[in-house]
Amino acid sequence: MSAPAAAVTMYTTNWCGYCMRLKKMMQREGIEFAEVNIEEVDGAADVVMAANGGNQTVPTLVFTDGTALTNPSIDQVKAQLAASARA
């Protein structure tokens, strides 16, 4: 039996301080996420640009309901996860 898919995918880079900070906060809160490095995964930058008006801004989080947040606070992440769970 495979593990359930993460409710959110975080698009990052290796050098992004905001990404590192948000990853630590999400881990501390017990929020599971899949991480995709836009500099290493083909097509990942395209997903980020589509969510951000053509900009490669990270961290960009994409939720299973298709919504996206760019450089969100941990409170915004938790609120979006709660809203996605209700949908």
TAFEN-V913336 format. One record per residue. N is the residue number from 1. RES is the residue in three letters. PSI is psi in whole degrees, -180 to 180 (999 if undefined). OMEGA is omega in whole degrees, 0 to 359 (none if undefined). Layout:
# TAFEN-V913336
[[N | RES | PSI | OMEGA] [N | RES | PSI | OMEGA]]
This chain:
# TAFEN-V913336
[[1 | MET | 130 | 182] [2 | SER | 158 | 179] [3 | ALA | 149 | 178] [4 | PRO | 149 | 179] [5 | ALA | 146 | 178] [6 | ALA | 147 | 181] [7 | ALA | -11 | 183] [8 | VAL | 144 | 174] [9 | THR | 128 | 179] [10 | MET | 121 | 176] [11 | TYR | 128 | 189] [12 | THR | -180 | 164] [13 | THR | 166 | 179] [14 | ASN | -29 | 188] [15 | TRP | -1 | 187] [16 | CYS | 110 | 178] [17 | GLY | -38 | 178] [18 | TYR | -38 | 178] [19 | CYS | -47 | 181] [20 | MET | -42 | 181] [21 | ARG | -46 | 181] [22 | LEU | -38 | 177] [23 | LYS | -45 | 179] [24 | LYS | -42 | 180] [25 | MET | -42 | 180] [26 | MET | -40 | 177] [27 | GLN | -42 | 179] [28 | ARG | -34 | 180] [29 | GLU | -4 | 180] [30 | GLY | 24 | 180] [31 | ILE | 118 | 179] [32 | GLU | 140 | 179] [33 | PHE | 154 | 172] [34 | ALA | 137 | 180] [35 | GLU | 135 | 178] [36 | VAL | 119 | 179] [37 | ASN | 117 | 185] [38 | ILE | -14 | 178] [39 | GLU | -9 | 183] [40 | GLU | -20 | 185] [41 | VAL | 119 | 180] [42 | ASP | 133 | 177] [43 | GLY | -15 | 183] [44 | ALA | -40 | 179] [45 | ALA | -32 | 178] [46 | ASP | -39 | 178] [47 | VAL | -45 | 181] [48 | VAL | -44 | 180] [49 | MET | -37 | 178] [50 | ALA | -35 | 181] [51 | ALA | -16 | 188] [52 | ASN | 36 | 175] [53 | GLY | 36 | 178] [54 | GLY | -4 | 181] [55 | ASN | 145 | 177] [56 | GLN | 62 | 183] [57 | THR | 128 | 177] [58 | VAL | 153 | 1] [59 | PRO | 139 | 170] [60 | THR | 128 | 179] [61 | LEU | 131 | 177] [62 | VAL | 126 | 184] [63 | PHE | 163 | 184] [64 | THR | -22 | 178] [65 | ASP | 2 | 178] [66 | GLY | -8 | 178] [67 | THR | 159 | 181] [68 | ALA | 148 | 173] [69 | LEU | 141 | 179] [70 | THR | 125 | 180] [71 | ASN | 54 | 183] [72 | PRO | 162 | 170] [73 | SER | 165 | 178] [74 | ILE | -33 | 178] [75 | ASP | -38 | 177] [76 | GLN | -39 | 179] [77 | VAL | -48 | 181] [78 | LYS | -41 | 179] [79 | ALA | -43 | 181] [80 | GLN | -38 | 177] [81 | LEU | -41 | 178] [82 | ALA | -43 | 179] [83 | ALA | -40 | 180] [84 | SER | -36 | 181] [85 | ALA | -31 | 180] [86 | ARG | -25 | 185] [87 | ALA | 999 | none]]
